[in-house]
């Protein structure tokens, strides 16, 4: 089925950085998004611009958590396999890995479900 778009209805890509949200109301537009309060907005802005975005940070934390889970599961006394949170986490990691691989990115996929 072909994609039909009206004028001015194309894809919209917008970077959202906490620095846009100043107490003086520095953002004006049709859609304003509040990301919440930060105790150190300058640090958060610098981390996002100089180190890694939220997606990369969450991805690396998820990869590390998967390594810990799989290490614990390799022990003979483990009881994680049936935990609903672990099952949901592994399903999420499989889905994320599928999307990453589709885009040619390296992905950590759980060894077993």
Secondary structure by P-SEA (a helix, b strand, c coil): cbbbbcccccbbbbbbbcccccccccccccbbbbccccccaaaaaaaaaccccaaaaaaaaaaaaaaaaaaaaacccccccccaaaaaaaaaaaaaaaaaaaabbbbbbbccc
